[in-house]
Amino acid sequence: EWEVYKEEIKVLYLTKNKSREDVKTAMEENHGFHARFVDHRPLILCVTSFADRYYSKAQYIRKFDQWGFKKNSTDGNWKYIAHKLQKKDLEGKESDTYVNGKLMPRKKVKK
């Protein structure tokens, strides 16, 4: 069921820069899409609304990781980018920098 909504979720989260919680709410309101955790262990008889919300958030986190939907880069990635830009500068070349598929302003990259 997730795959049907993948592109819309991607646009909301990465392009429109919505939070995971906002994406979750939009999907519930617009499509009735409720990500739910189902526990098949015999001792679990019911899931409270708090637990439902908790597991739903966890499912979104897990799915975003699986799809590679990331808004932030690691320190290691930024060091790699800085190294590449320094090399380009030495060669007298300028280039656009994309991080997680998103064009980064030169000012931000130079930080």
Summary of the structure (lengths in Angstrom):
residues: 111
radius of gyration: 19.3
end to end distance: 40.7
largest distance: 66.2
contacts: 228
relative contact order: 0.11
helix: 59%
strand: 5%
